[in-house]
């Protein structure tokens, strides 16, 4: 059972975090290009794989249930929740950028969303790298 949970945890991490990272990191480029169709696709990708990333947390929780008191696991779970909240903020900013750019109003060109999405996406990626380091070097096995 432990091997299955490990496979699921790693599989979800690979197949969910990669597309989320690609979608969120490329969003600012398409906001600047004012390509609303691609932005809608990136927003949908962020949502779908964001929901799939919950599997990483759940399978990791089941996998590490005997180590929940260990600091590396507590810190990793806390960081994952922080990254999830930041991802919700990116999702909101993607929606706002789509709405603003679709209205074709010359007053707003979604510059605020460009900066915020770029910054939050970078922080999310750094959090995932820290979690990876904690899982590799903090794990007692």
N, C-alpha and C positions, 0 to 999 in steps of 0.2 A: 504494500500500500504506500509506503514511504517513497519508493521509486516512482510510482505513478504520480504522486503529488509533486515530486520534484520535476518530472517531465512536464507536467501541466503548468507548473509555476514558471519554469524556464521558457516553455513554448509560448505562453501568454506574454511573457516579458519581451520576447523577440518579435512576435507577430503583432503586438499592440503598440509597444513603445516606438518602434521604428516608424510606422505610418503617422503616429501623432507628432513625432518630432519633425518629420518631413513636412507635414501639413502646416504646423504652427510656425515653423521657421521660414517657410516660403510665403506665408500670408502677406507680410509687409511688402514684398516685391510686387505682388499682384494688386495690392491696394494702391501703391504708387502708379501702377500701370492702368488703374481704374478698370480692371477686367472683372466685372461682376460675376460672369459665368464661372470663371475659375475660382473666384472667392466662394461662391455657393458650394462648389465641389469640395474645396478645402474645409469649409465649415461642416459639411456633412461628414467628411472623413474624420475630422476632429471629434465630432459627436459619437460616431459609431465606434471608433477605436478607444475613445474615452470610456465608454461603457464597457468595452471589452477589457480595459485595464483593471477594472474591479476584480476580474478573475485573478490577476497577479496577486493582489492583496489577499483575497480569500484563500487561494491555494497556498500562499506563503504563510498565512496564519495557521492553517491546518497543518502544514509541514513543520512549523516551528513551535507547535503548541507546548512542547516540553521545555522549550528554551525561552518562554515569554518573559521571564524575569531577567534575562541577560540584557545588558545595556545596548549591545550592538543591534539587537532585534527591536527593542523599544524605540531606539533612535531611528532606525530604518522605517518602522511603521509610522512614526510621527512625521518624518520627512515625506513619506508617501502621501499622507493625508494633506500636508501642506502643498505638495505638488498638485494634488487633485483639486484643491481649492483654487490654486493659481490657474489651473487648466479651465476651470469654470469661468474665471475672469477672462481668459483668452477667448473662450467660446462666446461670452457676452460681447466682447469687443469685436469679434468677427461679425456677429449679427448686426451690431451698430454700424460697422463699416459697410456692410452690404446694403443696409437700409439707406444710409447717407449717399452712397454712390449710385444707388438705383433711382434716387429722387432727382438726380441731375441738377441739383441746386448749386450754383457757383459759389455760394457762401461757405460751404463746408466741403473740404476735400479729404476728410478722414485722417488728417495728419496726426491727431491725438492718438487714434487707434494704431497707427503705424508704429509709433514709438513705444506705446505700452505693450503691444503684442510682441514686438521684438525683444523688449526687456524681459517680459514675463516668460517668454519661450526660452530665452537663454538661462534664466534662473531655474526653470523646470528641468532643463537638460543637466545643469550642474547638480541639482538635487539627485537626479537619477544616477549620475556618476558617483556621487558620494554613497548612495545606497548600494551600488554595485561594489564599491570598495569595502563597505561594511560587511556585505555578504561574503566576500572572498576572504578578507583578513580577519573578520570577527567571528566567523563560524568555527566552532571547536572541532569539527570533524575533519 
